[in-house]
Amino acid sequence: MARARKNKSSKRELYAGFAESAEENDEDADLPKDEVGRRKIKRQYQDLLGIRIEKLKGRILNRERINKTIEGIYFICAKCMKVCHSLDEGLQEDSANQNNLCAKCAKSRSAAAETRG
Protein backbone atom coordinates (compact mmCIF):
# COMPACT_ATOMS: atom_id res chain seq x y z
CA MET A 1 0.00 0.00 0.00
CA ALA A 2 1.25 3.40 -0.91
CA ARG A 3 1.37 6.16 1.65
CA ALA A 4 -0.67 9.28 1.10
CA ARG A 5 1.39 12.42 0.75
CA LYS A 6 1.12 14.99 3.45
CA ASN A 7 0.30 18.49 2.37
CA LYS A 8 3.25 20.66 3.19
CA SER A 9 2.41 24.21 4.07
CA SER A 10 4.75 26.78 2.72
CA LYS A 11 6.97 28.57 5.19
CA ARG A 12 5.25 31.82 4.31
CA GLU A 13 1.93 30.45 5.54
CA LEU A 14 3.45 29.08 8.72
CA TYR A 15 5.13 32.34 9.64
CA ALA A 16 2.49 34.82 8.41
CA GLY A 17 2.26 36.45 11.86
CA PHE A 18 5.95 37.27 11.80
CA ALA A 19 5.61 39.16 8.53
CA GLU A 20 3.10 41.52 10.13
CA SER A 21 5.39 42.20 13.06
CA ALA A 22 8.29 42.78 10.66
CA GLU A 23 6.27 45.49 8.91
CA GLU A 24 5.58 47.14 12.27
CA ASN A 25 9.29 47.00 13.09
CA ASP A 26 10.14 48.81 9.85
CA GLU A 27 8.19 51.90 10.88
CA ASP A 28 9.84 51.89 14.32
CA ALA A 29 13.38 51.49 12.94
CA ASP A 30 14.33 55.14 13.44
CA LEU A 31 13.28 55.22 17.12
CA PRO A 32 15.43 54.35 20.16
CA LYS A 33 15.30 50.73 21.29
CA ASP A 34 13.48 51.46 24.56
CA GLU A 35 10.75 53.48 22.81
CA VAL A 36 10.24 50.68 20.28
CA GLY A 37 9.77 48.28 23.19
CA ARG A 38 7.21 50.54 24.84
CA ARG A 39 5.26 50.83 21.56
CA LYS A 40 5.22 47.05 21.27
CA ILE A 41 3.92 46.67 24.82
CA LYS A 42 1.23 49.32 24.18
CA ARG A 43 0.05 47.40 21.10
CA GLN A 44 -0.02 44.19 23.15
CA TYR A 45 -2.14 45.90 25.83
CA GLN A 46 -4.58 47.12 23.17
CA ASP A 47 -4.87 43.63 21.68
CA LEU A 48 -5.22 42.02 25.09
CA LEU A 49 -7.80 44.42 26.53
CA GLY A 50 -9.84 44.93 23.36
CA ILE A 51 -13.27 46.34 24.18
CA ARG A 52 -12.51 46.50 27.90
CA ILE A 53 -10.44 49.64 27.29
CA GLU A 54 -13.61 51.71 27.65
CA LYS A 55 -14.35 50.10 31.03
CA LEU A 56 -10.78 50.67 32.25
CA LYS A 57 -10.31 54.21 30.86
CA GLY A 58 -8.42 56.52 33.17
CA ARG A 59 -6.79 53.69 35.13
CA ILE A 60 -3.17 52.70 35.57
CA LEU A 61 -2.33 49.34 34.00
CA ASN A 62 1.25 48.81 35.18
CA ARG A 63 4.15 50.59 36.86
CA GLU A 64 7.71 49.73 35.96
CA ARG A 65 10.99 50.81 37.49
CA ILE A 66 13.29 51.97 34.70
CA ASN A 67 16.14 52.79 37.07
CA LYS A 68 16.39 53.87 40.72
CA THR A 69 14.93 57.32 40.06
CA ILE A 70 12.66 56.93 37.03
CA GLU A 71 9.34 55.11 37.10
CA GLY A 72 7.39 54.35 33.92
CA ILE A 73 3.62 54.01 34.04
CA TYR A 74 1.34 52.38 31.47
CA PHE A 75 -2.19 53.78 31.67
CA ILE A 76 -5.34 54.34 29.63
CA CYS A 77 -6.11 58.01 29.02
CA ALA A 78 -9.60 58.89 30.26
CA LYS A 79 -10.28 61.25 27.37
CA CYS A 80 -8.77 59.70 24.22
CA MET A 81 -8.90 56.09 25.58
CA LYS A 82 -5.45 55.20 24.22
CA VAL A 83 -2.90 53.03 26.02
CA CYS A 84 -0.17 55.52 26.97
CA HIS A 85 3.19 55.51 28.75
CA SER A 86 4.23 58.30 31.08
CA LEU A 87 7.62 58.78 29.38
CA ASP A 88 6.17 58.97 25.85
CA GLU A 89 2.85 60.78 26.19
CA GLY A 90 3.21 62.25 29.67
CA LEU A 91 0.83 61.70 32.57
CA GLN A 92 -1.46 63.86 34.65
CA GLU A 93 -2.09 61.48 37.51
CA ASP A 94 -5.39 61.45 39.35
CA SER A 95 -5.22 60.75 43.08
CA ALA A 96 -8.26 58.45 42.90
CA ASN A 97 -6.82 56.62 39.85
CA GLN A 98 -10.07 57.11 37.93
CA ASN A 99 -9.27 60.03 35.64
CA ASN A 100 -5.62 59.81 34.51
CA LEU A 101 -4.89 61.82 31.36
CA CYS A 102 -2.06 61.97 28.85
CA ALA A 103 -0.30 65.34 28.57
CA LYS A 104 -1.98 66.17 25.25
CA CYS A 105 -5.51 65.65 26.62
CA ALA A 106 -4.68 67.39 29.90
CA LYS A 107 -3.40 70.40 27.97
CA SER A 108 -6.51 70.56 25.79
CA ARG A 109 -8.75 70.21 28.84
CA SER A 110 -6.97 73.03 30.68
CA ALA A 111 -7.08 75.23 27.55
CA ALA A 112 -10.84 74.61 27.24
CA ALA A 113 -11.31 75.50 30.91
CA GLU A 114 -9.40 78.77 30.44
CA THR A 115 -11.53 79.82 27.48
CA ARG A 116 -14.72 79.19 29.47
CA GLY A 117 -13.53 81.00 32.55
N, C-alpha and C positions, 0 to 999 in steps of 0.2 A: 504494500500500500504506500502510495506517495503521500508525503506530508504536504499540508496546505501551507502556502506562503503567508507569512505574517506581513501585514501592511506596515511599512516603515514610515513613520512621520518624518517629515523633513525637519532639520534642525531649526529652521526659521519658525515653524509652527510650535515647536517645543519651547523656544525661548522668546516668544512674542512679547511677553511682559517686560523682558529686559530691553527690547528695542524702544518701548515707550519711555522707560526710565533714562535711556541713553539720550533721547531727544530732549528730555527735561534737563539733563546734565549739560547739554550744549548751550542752552540759554544762560546757565549759571556759571559758565566757564570763566567769565571775567571777574567774578566776585571772590572775596577771600574764602578760604576753606571753612572757617567757622560759620560764616553767614550762609554758605551753601548748605551746611548741615542743619542750621536752624530752619531754612526754607523747606528742607526735606521733612523735618519733624512736623512743621506746620501743616504740610500736605497730608501727612499720615494722620494727624489729629482730625483734619477735615474729613478724610475718608472714614476714619473710625467712628466719629461722632455722627456724621450724616445729618439727619433731620433733628437730632437732639441738640444741635447748636442753638436753636431758638430757645429751648428750655434752659440751657446753661449760659445764656448771654450775660455778660457782665461778671462772670466768675473766673477765678484763677484755676487753671488746670494743673500747673506744675511749677515748682520752684527748683532752680538748679544753682549750685554754687560753681561759678566759673573760676574764681580763685578766692583767696581769703577775704578780699574786700568787695568783690563784685558778685551780685546775685542776679541771675536771669530768671524772668518770670514769663511763662506761657499763659495767656489768658484769652478770653473771648470778649471783644469790645461790645459794650451794651448797645451802642448806636449802629455801627456798621455790621455787626455780627460776624467779623472775621477773626480767625485765630491769629493772634499777634504775639510778639515777643518784646519784652521791655527794652532790649538793646536796639532793636530794629525800628519799631514803630513808636516807642516811648510808652509810658504808662502813667495815667492819673488814677492812683489807687483809692478805692473807696474803703472806708473803715469797716463797713458792714459786709464787704465783699459781694455786693449785689449790683453795683453800678460802676465797674471799672471801665475806663475809656482809654483808647489809644490817643496819642498826642494830637493827631490830626482832628479827631472828633471832639476832643476836649477844647481845642482851639476854636473850632467852628461854633461850639456851644457857648463858649465865653464871648465870642464876637457877636453872636445873636442876642445874648443877654445884654450886652452893652448898647446895642442899637435900640432895644426895647426900652431900656432905662435911661 
